[in-house]
């Protein structure tokens, strides 16, 4: 999933992406800081080259926030809190992806709107992901409910449009 994302956005890595990348990577297996850097380069096919000056301070913040922990062997692994945070981010991403899929089906106008929305949502998502540990559970729940509500509205509109198309045929 992350490598697909790199193909879509190219070299414009939004703020907060590094946090998301690290959490997703550590969900699979523990890594050292160097392994995290190498994985970023490999998955982006060289487009993104995270520096030690980015990764190590970020690992320190993730440790302070209780999202990851360091093992005796010097590797970092995700904590229960970190996994929960990453899962919440995945849920939000899935909701946004479904909304964008609907917009892309509308046609050229929908595509233009969808690309604009994608840019805005990416910025907002990056900002949220960089601050998710500071959000209360109520704030996270409220935002998630809002996105789910918007998705339901879009699905109803899509269903109505399909019904109209069937009646016309």
C-alpha positions, 0 to 999 in steps of 0.5 A, spaced: 500 500 500 505 504 501 509 503 495 502 504 491 502 511 494 509 513 492 507 512 485 501 516 485 504 522 489 511 522 486 516 526 490 511 530 494 512 527 501 506 530 505 508 533 513 506 527 517 507 521 512 514 519 516 510 517 522 505 513 518 510 510 514 514 508 521 508 505 524 505 501 518 512 498 517 513 496 525 506 493 525 509 488 520 516 487 524 521 490 529 526 494 525 532 498 527 533 506 525 537 504 519 532 498 517 527 504 517 531 508 512 533 503 508 525 500 507 523 508 505 528 508 500 526 501 497 519 502 497 519 509 494 524 506 489 529 511 491 524 517 490 524 518 498 530 518 502 529 519 509 535 522 513 537 520 520 536 527 522 529 525 520 528 518 522 532 518 529 528 524 532 522 522 530 523 515 533 524 519 539 518 522 539 514 516 538 518 513 544 515 518 548 508 518 546 508 510 547 507 508 540 513 504 539 518 501 544 525 499 543 527 492 544 534 489 548 537 488 541 536 495 539 530 494 534 524 498 535 517 495 535 510 498 535 506 498 542 499 496 543 497 504 543 501 504 536 497 499 533 491 502 535 493 509 532 495 506 526 489 502 525 485 508 526 489 511 521 488 506 516 480 506 517 480 514 516 484 512 509 480 507 507 474 512 508 477 517 504 479 512 499 472 510 498 470 517 497 475 518 492 473 512 488 466 515 487 468 521 485 473 518 480 467 514 477 463 521 475 468 522 470 473 528 468 469 533 472 469 528 478 476 527 477 478 534 477 474 535 483 477 528 486 484 530 485 483 537 488 480 533 494 485 528 494 490 534 495 486 537 501 485 531 504 492 528 504 494 535 507 489 534 512 490 527 513 498 528 514 496 534 519 492 529 523 496 523 523 502 528 526 497 530 531 493 524 532 497 522 539 495 529 541 487 528 540 482 525 545 479 519 543 472 523 543 476 528 537 478 521 534 471 518 534 468 525 532 472 525 526 471 518 524 464 519 524 464 525 520 468 521 515 463 515 515 457 520 514 460 523 508 461 516 505 454 514 506 451 520 503 456 519 497 454 512 497 446 514 497 448 519 491 451 514 487 445 509 488 440 514 486 444 515 480 445 508 478 437 507 479 436 513 474 441 510 469 437 503 469 430 507 468 433 511 462 436 504 459 
